[in-house]
Amino acid sequence: MQHDARTFLGNGLSFPLRTDARGQIVLVTGSEDIDQSILIILRTRPGERVMRPTFGCRANELLFEPRSASTVSLLQNYVLEALRMWEPRIDVVSVNVVDDGGDVGILLTEIEYQIKATHDTRSIVYPFYIADEPEIL
């Protein structure tokens, strides 16, 4: 019996939820399902889901923290912790946070991961925002 990696990886509802031309709900499969799952984890604050209060990533707790090495380290840890907990189909290879250095306060989070079933290495870059106000002289 031959196994299809897409079957193992599963499928789920597309996010955001949408319908096709026939009015049926669109499903995503395989690595696209994993990519969307990662984004859902990163965008969800713990406590937002009533039936799963611990689901999500704590990164939004850093919104008003200063732009510092400590904040970068916490962000890396929160992302790694959330993905290891909530996405069992992947192994996280690395999480690197890059400070854009601009006034906007964007911390780009580069996540490299490997899909366990296929050993396919992929990456995603997700922006987190901090409200780091410039110092008043």
C-alpha positions in Angstrom: 0.0 0.0 0.0 1.5 3.3 -1.1 1.0 6.3 1.2 0.5 9.8 -0.2 2.3 12.5 1.9 -0.7 14.8 1.5 -2.9 12.2 3.2 -0.6 12.1 6.2 -0.2 15.8 6.3 -4.0 16.2 6.3 -6.3 18.8 5.1 -8.4 21.6 6.6 -10.5 24.6 6.0 -8.9 27.4 4.1 -8.0 30.4 6.1 -9.6 32.9 5.8 -12.7 30.8 5.2 -13.9 31.1 1.6 -16.1 29.3 -0.9 -15.4 28.2 -4.4 -17.4 29.0 -7.6 -19.9 26.2 -6.7 -20.5 27.6 -3.2 -18.5 24.8 -1.4 -16.1 25.6 1.3 -12.5 25.5 0.1 -10.1 23.0 1.7 -6.3 23.2 1.7 -4.1 20.1 1.8 -0.5 19.1 2.4 2.1 21.8 3.0 -0.4 24.6 2.3 -2.4 23.4 5.3 0.7 23.4 7.4 1.6 27.0 6.3 -1.8 28.2 7.2 -1.7 26.4 10.5 1.6 28.1 11.4 0.1 31.5 10.6 -3.0 30.8 12.7 -0.8 29.8 15.6 1.3 33.0 15.3 -1.8 35.2 15.0 -3.7 33.8 17.9 -3.2 35.1 21.4 -3.5 32.6 24.2 -7.0 33.0 25.7 -8.7 33.9 22.4 -10.1 30.4 21.9 -12.7 29.5 24.5 -12.3 25.8 24.3 -8.5 25.9 24.0 -7.3 28.8 26.2 -3.6 27.9 25.9 -3.6 27.8 22.1 -1.6 30.4 20.2 1.6 32.4 20.6 2.5 34.8 23.4 4.4 37.1 21.0 1.7 39.8 21.3 2.7 40.2 25.0 5.8 42.0 23.6 3.8 44.8 21.9 4.9 47.5 24.3 8.3 46.2 25.1 11.4 48.2 24.1 13.3 47.2 21.0 16.1 45.3 22.7 18.1 42.0 22.6 15.9 40.8 25.5 12.7 41.4 23.5 14.2 39.6 20.4 15.2 36.7 22.6 11.7 36.4 24.1 10.1 36.6 20.7 12.3 33.7 19.4 11.4 31.7 22.5 7.6 32.4 22.2 7.5 31.4 18.5 9.5 28.3 19.1 7.5 27.2 22.1 4.1 27.8 20.3 5.1 25.9 17.1 6.5 23.0 19.1 3.4 22.8 21.1 0.7 23.3 18.4 2.1 22.0 15.1 3.2 18.4 15.6 3.7 17.8 11.8 6.9 19.9 11.7 10.3 20.1 13.3 11.4 23.7 13.8 15.0 24.1 12.5 15.5 27.7 13.5 13.8 30.9 14.5 15.7 34.1 13.8 14.4 37.6 14.5 15.7 40.5 12.4 15.1 44.0 13.6 14.3 46.2 10.6 15.9 49.2 12.3 13.2 51.5 11.1 10.8 53.7 13.0 7.9 51.3 12.4 9.0 48.7 15.0 8.8 45.6 12.8 10.6 42.5 14.0 10.8 40.1 11.1 10.7 36.5 12.3 12.3 34.0 10.0 11.2 30.5 10.7 12.8 27.5 9.1 11.1 24.1 9.6 11.0 20.6 8.2 7.9 18.7 7.5 8.3 15.4 9.3 6.4 13.2 6.8 8.3 14.4 3.7 11.5 15.9 5.1 10.8 19.0 3.0 12.5 22.0 4.5 10.5 25.2 4.2 10.6 28.7 5.6 8.3 31.5 6.4 8.9 35.1 7.4 6.3 36.7 9.7 6.3 40.3 10.9 5.7 41.1 14.5 5.1 44.7 15.5 6.2 46.5 18.6 5.1 50.0 19.7 8.6 51.1 20.5 8.4 54.8 20.8 11.5 56.9 20.0 13.2 58.5 23.0 12.2 62.1 23.7 15.2 64.4 24.1 
